[in-house]
């Protein structure tokens, strides 16, 4: 009997130790954000976007992490088709504060500042949103770990400022090994599933787990958009002066070549 009690106590202590070692919801989300947006010191990728209505978008995206903190800069340059060619999008990301975002419209020769409230709007007519390009601020939602499987963490996220977004909550499935988010499901204000974003293909590139295909579906309109990433490279030594307004009208060779 004494031996049995000791074994039960040991099992209880081991289980408690395992539970204590599990990351919290906030830690999981922070690691997922790091895995999704901070691979290497900088990066470049070509993106082929295909919309379900037959339209396409081809663009190059550059990203640079700012040394000494969590700020980042993103530059997106559109190569085609004709209706978006030479359009450029610039983001200065400031986690914990509003990001700075600009859009260059070549047909009007106009640089347009994108208001913080517009980040949840469609990105060039696609089912991806402006916010999807550079990520959502960690402090904008409360996070709860609602399920743990053998391979994934499932985290439910509720916006702290419900009036600023079109959704009531969203649930994310995150790989335990890589912390790459595999799927996000958004519920509308009535609690109905309204939007799904999935990472449908992941590859290891320069030792970094990388999404090479993703899909966004608008379940209200029935539309969808696929992003296919190619030519992905990390740590290429991008200069910070590329990520300035002057290069919106005069794109650098890093996106035109």
C-alpha positions as CSV (number, residue, x, y, z in Angstrom):
1,X,0.0,0.0,0.0
2,X,2.8,2.3,0.9
3,X,4.5,1.6,-2.4
4,X,1.3,2.4,-4.3
5,X,0.9,5.8,-2.5
6,X,4.5,6.7,-3.3
7,X,3.9,5.8,-7.0
8,X,0.7,7.9,-7.1
9,X,2.5,10.8,-5.5
10,X,5.4,10.5,-8.0
11,X,2.9,10.4,-10.9
12,X,1.2,13.5,-9.6
13,X,4.5,15.4,-9.2
14,X,5.5,14.5,-12.8
15,X,2.1,15.6,-14.2
16,X,2.4,18.9,-12.3
17,X,5.9,19.4,-13.6
18,X,4.8,18.8,-17.2
19,X,1.9,21.2,-16.7
20,X,4.3,23.8,-15.3
21,X,6.5,23.4,-18.3
22,X,3.7,24.1,-20.8
23,X,3.9,27.6,-22.2
24,X,1.1,30.1,-21.5
25,X,-1.3,31.4,-24.2
26,X,0.6,34.7,-24.3
27,X,3.9,32.9,-24.7
28,X,2.5,30.7,-27.5
29,X,1.1,33.7,-29.4
30,X,4.4,35.5,-29.0
31,X,6.4,32.6,-30.3
32,X,3.9,32.2,-33.2
33,X,4.3,35.9,-34.1
34,X,8.1,35.5,-34.0
35,X,8.0,32.4,-36.2
36,X,5.6,34.0,-38.7
37,X,7.2,37.4,-39.1
38,X,10.8,37.5,-37.7
39,X,12.7,34.8,-39.5
40,X,16.3,35.9,-40.1
41,X,17.3,39.6,-39.9
42,X,15.6,40.4,-43.2
43,X,14.0,38.6,-46.1
44,X,12.7,38.7,-49.7
45,X,10.0,36.8,-51.5
46,X,8.1,36.8,-54.8
47,X,4.4,36.3,-54.4
48,X,1.8,35.1,-56.9
49,X,-1.7,36.0,-55.7
50,X,-4.7,34.2,-57.3
51,X,-8.2,35.4,-56.6
52,X,-11.2,33.2,-57.1
53,X,-12.8,35.6,-59.6
54,X,-9.8,35.0,-61.9
55,X,-7.8,38.1,-61.1
56,X,-4.1,37.9,-60.3
57,X,-1.5,39.9,-58.5
58,X,2.3,39.5,-58.7
59,X,4.5,41.3,-56.2
60,X,7.7,41.2,-54.3
61,X,7.8,41.7,-50.6
62,X,10.9,42.9,-48.6
63,X,11.1,42.8,-44.8
64,X,13.7,44.1,-42.4
65,X,13.9,43.7,-38.6
66,X,15.1,46.9,-36.9
67,X,18.1,46.0,-34.6
68,X,17.6,46.4,-30.8
69,X,13.8,45.9,-30.7
70,X,10.6,44.4,-32.3
71,X,10.0,47.2,-34.9
72,X,10.0,46.1,-38.5
73,X,9.7,47.6,-42.0
74,X,8.0,46.0,-45.0
75,X,8.0,47.1,-48.6
76,X,5.7,45.5,-51.3
77,X,6.1,46.3,-55.0
78,X,3.6,45.1,-57.6
79,X,4.9,43.9,-60.9
80,X,1.5,43.1,-62.5
81,X,-1.0,42.9,-64.0
82,X,-1.4,46.4,-65.6
83,X,-4.0,47.7,-63.1
84,X,-1.7,47.4,-60.2
85,X,1.8,47.5,-61.9
86,X,4.2,49.8,-60.1
87,X,2.0,50.2,-57.1
88,X,3.9,50.1,-53.8
89,X,3.0,49.5,-50.2
90,X,5.2,50.5,-47.2
91,X,4.8,49.6,-43.5
92,X,6.7,50.7,-40.5
93,X,5.6,48.3,-37.8
94,X,5.6,49.5,-34.2
95,X,4.3,46.7,-31.9
96,X,2.4,48.2,-29.1
97,X,1.5,51.3,-31.1
98,X,-0.2,52.1,-34.4
99,X,1.8,51.1,-37.5
100,X,2.7,53.7,-40.2
101,X,1.4,52.6,-43.6
102,X,1.6,54.2,-47.0
103,X,0.3,53.2,-50.5
104,X,1.6,54.6,-53.8
105,X,-0.9,54.8,-56.6
106,X,1.0,55.2,-59.8
107,X,-2.1,56.1,-61.9
108,X,-2.6,59.2,-59.7
109,X,1.1,59.7,-58.9
110,X,-0.2,59.8,-55.3
111,X,1.2,58.5,-52.0
112,X,-1.7,57.8,-49.7
113,X,-1.3,57.4,-45.9
114,X,-3.4,54.4,-44.7
115,X,-5.2,55.2,-41.5
116,X,-4.8,52.7,-38.6
117,X,-8.5,51.8,-38.9
118,X,-8.1,50.7,-42.5
119,X,-5.7,47.9,-41.7
120,X,-8.6,45.4,-41.5
121,X,-9.7,46.2,-45.1
122,X,-9.0,44.2,-48.3
123,X,-5.4,44.2,-49.5
124,X,-5.6,45.2,-53.3
125,X,-9.0,43.6,-53.6
126,X,-8.0,40.2,-52.2
127,X,-9.4,38.2,-49.3
128,X,-6.2,38.9,-47.4
129,X,-6.2,42.1,-45.4
130,X,-3.6,44.8,-45.0
131,X,-3.0,43.6,-41.5
132,X,-2.2,40.1,-42.8
133,X,0.9,41.4,-44.5
134,X,2.8,42.5,-41.4
135,X,0.8,40.9,-38.6
136,X,-1.6,41.9,-35.8
137,X,-0.3,43.4,-32.6
138,X,0.0,40.9,-29.7
139,X,-1.5,43.4,-27.2
140,X,-4.6,44.0,-29.3
141,X,-6.2,40.8,-28.1
142,X,-6.6,38.7,-25.0
143,X,-5.4,35.1,-25.5
144,X,-6.7,31.8,-24.1
145,X,-5.3,28.3,-24.6
146,X,-8.4,26.3,-25.2
147,X,-7.0,23.0,-26.4
148,X,-3.7,21.1,-26.7
149,X,-3.3,18.2,-29.0
150,X,-0.2,16.0,-29.7
151,X,0.9,18.4,-32.5
152,X,-0.8,21.7,-32.0
153,X,-1.9,24.4,-29.5
154,X,-5.3,26.0,-30.1
155,X,-5.6,29.6,-28.9
156,X,-8.7,31.7,-28.8
157,X,-8.2,35.4,-29.2
158,X,-10.7,38.2,-28.3
159,X,-10.1,41.8,-29.3
160,X,-9.7,44.3,-26.5
161,X,-11.3,47.0,-28.6
162,X,-14.3,45.2,-30.3
163,X,-15.4,48.3,-32.1
164,X,-12.2,48.5,-34.0
165,X,-12.5,45.2,-35.9
166,X,-15.1,43.3,-37.9
167,X,-14.8,40.1,-35.9
168,X,-15.8,39.0,-32.4
169,X,-13.0,36.5,-31.9
170,X,-10.7,34.2,-33.7
171,X,-9.2,30.8,-33.0
172,X,-5.7,29.8,-34.2
173,X,-4.1,26.4,-34.5
174,X,-0.3,26.6,-33.9
175,X,2.2,23.9,-34.5
176,X,4.0,22.8,-31.4
177,X,7.3,22.1,-33.1
178,X,7.6,25.2,-35.3
179,X,5.1,27.6,-33.7
180,X,3.9,28.3,-37.3
181,X,0.1,29.1,-37.2
182,X,-1.6,26.6,-39.5
183,X,-5.1,27.9,-39.5
184,X,-7.1,30.9,-38.1
185,X,-10.9,30.9,-37.9
186,X,-12.8,34.2,-37.4
187,X,-16.2,34.5,-35.9
188,X,-18.4,37.5,-36.6
189,X,-20.4,39.5,-34.1
190,X,-23.2,36.9,-34.3
191,X,-20.8,34.1,-33.5
192,X,-20.9,32.7,-37.0
193,X,-17.7,31.6,-38.9
194,X,-17.0,34.3,-41.4
195,X,-13.3,34.0,-42.4
196,X,-10.6,31.4,-42.6
197,X,-6.9,31.8,-43.3
198,X,-4.7,28.7,-43.7
199,X,-1.0,28.0,-44.2
200,X,-1.4,25.1,-46.7
201,X,2.3,24.4,-47.5
202,X,5.3,24.9,-45.3
203,X,9.0,24.3,-46.2
204,X,12.3,24.6,-44.4
205,X,14.3,27.4,-46.1
206,X,17.8,28.2,-44.7
207,X,16.8,26.3,-41.6
208,X,13.7,28.5,-41.0
209,X,10.2,27.0,-41.2
210,X,8.5,29.1,-43.9
211,X,4.9,29.3,-45.3
212,X,5.1,28.9,-49.1
213,X,1.4,28.7,-49.8
214,X,-1.5,30.3,-47.9
215,X,-5.3,30.6,-48.5
216,X,-7.8,33.2,-47.2
217,X,-11.5,32.5,-47.6
218,X,-14.4,34.9,-47.0
219,X,-17.3,32.7,-46.1
220,X,-19.8,35.5,-46.4
221,X,-19.0,36.4,-50.0
222,X,-17.8,32.9,-51.0
223,X,-14.6,34.3,-52.4
224,X,-11.0,33.1,-51.7
225,X,-7.4,34.1,-52.5
226,X,-4.3,31.9,-52.7
227,X,-0.8,33.3,-52.2
228,X,2.1,31.2,-53.6
229,X,5.6,32.3,-52.4
230,X,8.8,31.7,-54.3
231,X,12.4,32.8,-54.4
232,X,12.4,33.2,-50.6
233,X,15.7,34.3,-49.1
234,X,16.7,35.4,-45.6
235,X,19.6,37.5,-44.3
236,X,20.3,39.2,-47.6
237,X,21.6,42.5,-46.1
238,X,18.8,44.8,-47.0
239,X,19.5,48.5,-46.3
240,X,17.1,50.4,-44.1
241,X,16.9,53.4,-46.5
242,X,14.9,51.2,-49.0
243,X,12.0,51.4,-46.6
244,X,11.3,55.1,-47.0
245,X,8.6,57.1,-48.8
246,X,11.1,58.2,-51.6
247,X,11.3,54.6,-52.8
248,X,7.6,54.3,-53.2
249,X,7.8,56.3,-56.5
250,X,11.3,55.0,-57.4
251,X,11.4,51.3,-56.5
252,X,14.8,49.8,-55.5
253,X,16.5,47.2,-57.6
254,X,15.8,44.6,-54.9
255,X,12.2,44.5,-56.0
256,X,12.6,45.2,-59.8
257,X,15.2,42.6,-60.7
